[in-house]
Amino acid sequence: MSLAHGRPYLAIPGPSVMPDRVLQAMHRAAPNIYEGALPDMVAGMIPDLRAVARTEGQVAIYIANGHGAWEAALANTVAPGERVLVCATGRFGHGWAEMADALGLEIELLDFGRKTPIDAERVRQALAADQGRRIKAVLAVHVDTSTSLRSDIAEIRRALDEVGHPALLMADCIASLGCDVYEMDLWGADLTVTGSQKGLMVPPGLSFLFFNERAADTRRAMPRVSRYWDWAPRADPAAFYQYFGGTAPTHHLYGLRAALDMIAEEGIEAIWARHATLARAIWAAAEVWGEGGPLSLNVAEPRHRSHAVTALRIGSPHGARLREWTAAQAGVTLGLGIGMSEEGDPDGRGFFRFGHMGHVNAHMILGLLGVVEAGLGALDIPHGRGGVAAAAEVIAGA
Ligand SMILES: *Cc1c(COP(=O)(O)O)cnc(C)c1O
C-alpha cells in the first residue's frame, strides 16, 4: 500500500518548497517588458533584496542559477592568471574552485574536509604567507549544502584585517540567505552570491550578486569584463533591459516580488529564528535515532551546523533505501548525499539530506521527521526510539 497520494513534499536543499503565493503571482499573461508595471516593480525590489542580504551595497540580478552568479563574481573582479584563495568545506567550495580554474585563475585551495568549518587561523596564515599580495579574493562558502557545515564569515574578515591583506572577501550564501543569520555589511563581506531557489522560495533561474564599493572599485580597474556577466549596467541601468542584459525574466520577477513581500511581512529576524528552531527540532530527532543505530548528523558541533540544510550519515544501502521508501510510501523526497563518497560507498549513498530552507513550518518538519521515523521502522534500520517526541519537545518549548 502506498500512502504517498496527497500534497508531495520536496524536502531537498533546493529547489525548496514554493509558496502558493509565489506560484500564483507567476500565473499570468506575458507582461510588457518596455514600460508600465514590470519596470516599476523591479526598481522597487532592489531595496528589498538588499535588506535580505543586510547590505547598503549594490545588487546585480542574473538570469542564471547559482553557478552563473559564481562565475559573475569572479568575472567582474579577478583576471585570468590572478590568484584566489578558496576555502572548501564540501562539494560547493570545490565547485567554486573548479569554476575559477576554468576561468584561468590560479587556485590556492584550503580544504577543511567535510566535518569542520573554515578555520580562520589557517586563512590568516595563508594570507600572511602571501607576501607579494597576489591573492585577489578569498572565496568562502557560508553554508556548504553538501556537508551542511556553516562557517563564520566575520572571522575570515578579521583574518584579512589582521594581516592587512587587500583581497576581496566573497561569500557564497546560495543555501543560507534567508535562512541562517547573515550580515553582509556588519561581517565585512565585499561580495555575496545567492540564488532564487533556496531561502528566497522562487523557482531556479535567478541569481544575485551583492557587492560593496571596494568590489566596485576592483571591477572598474579590470582590463576587461565579459559583456554578459558585467555587473555595472545591471546594478545601475540606464535602460530597463540592462538590468538583465536583455529580456527580463518576467514571471520569475513576479514570483520574487511575492517572496520578498512574504519575507518583509514575517521579518528577517523572525525568519532566522524560525529556521533556528526547526533545525534544532531536526537535530533533536536525529540525535535520539542515532543513540540506537547507525544514523548520525554529519556535523558534530551544533554551532557549526546550518539552519537551512542537514546532512546525515546512515550507511549504505540504508540511505538509498530510506529515500526510496519515503518517496514511494509517504510522498516525501529527501535529498541525496553529494560529494560524500567514502570507502565502500563511492557514490555516497549512505548519506541523505534534509532541506529545511524557506517556506517550511513546524507541521512540515514534524511530518518530515515522522515519515523518516516510520521509514526507519519499516526498513528495520536500528534506531533509538522517540526521535519525533524529542523534536516535538523542541517545538513545544519554542
Ligand atoms: C545550490 C548551491 C549552489 C549551486 O547553485 P545552482 O543554482 O545549483 O547553480 C552553490 N553553492 C551553494 C552553497 C548551494 O547551496
The ligand as a MOL file (V3000), in Angstrom:
LIG
                    3D

  0  0  0     0  0            999 V3000
M  V30 BEGIN CTAB
M  V30 COUNTS 15 15 0 0 0
M  V30 BEGIN ATOM
M  V30 1 C 22.7350 25.2550 -4.5850 0
M  V30 2 C 24.0930 25.7890 -4.3140 0
M  V30 3 C 24.9760 26.1670 -5.3320 0
M  V30 4 C 24.6680 25.9580 -6.7720 0
M  V30 5 O 23.5440 26.6450 -7.1810 0
M  V30 6 P 22.8630 26.2380 -8.5670 0
M  V30 7 O 21.6720 27.1240 -8.6210 0
M  V30 8 O 22.5260 24.7990 -8.4590 0
M  V30 9 O 23.8420 26.5240 -9.6430 0
M  V30 10 C 26.1830 26.7100 -4.9760 0
M  V30 11 N 26.5440 26.8790 -3.7080 0
M  V30 12 C 25.7260 26.5120 -2.6890 0
M  V30 13 C 26.1770 26.7240 -1.2860 0
M  V30 14 C 24.4880 25.9540 -2.9610 0
M  V30 15 O 23.6840 25.5880 -1.9520 0
M  V30 END ATOM
M  V30 BEGIN BOND
M  V30 1 1 1 2
M  V30 2 1 2 3
M  V30 3 2 2 14
M  V30 4 1 3 4
M  V30 5 2 3 10
M  V30 6 1 4 5
M  V30 7 1 5 6
M  V30 8 2 6 7
M  V30 9 1 6 8
M  V30 10 1 6 9
M  V30 11 1 10 11
M  V30 12 2 11 12
M  V30 13 1 12 13
M  V30 14 1 12 14
M  V30 15 1 14 15
M  V30 END BOND
M  V30 END CTAB
M  END
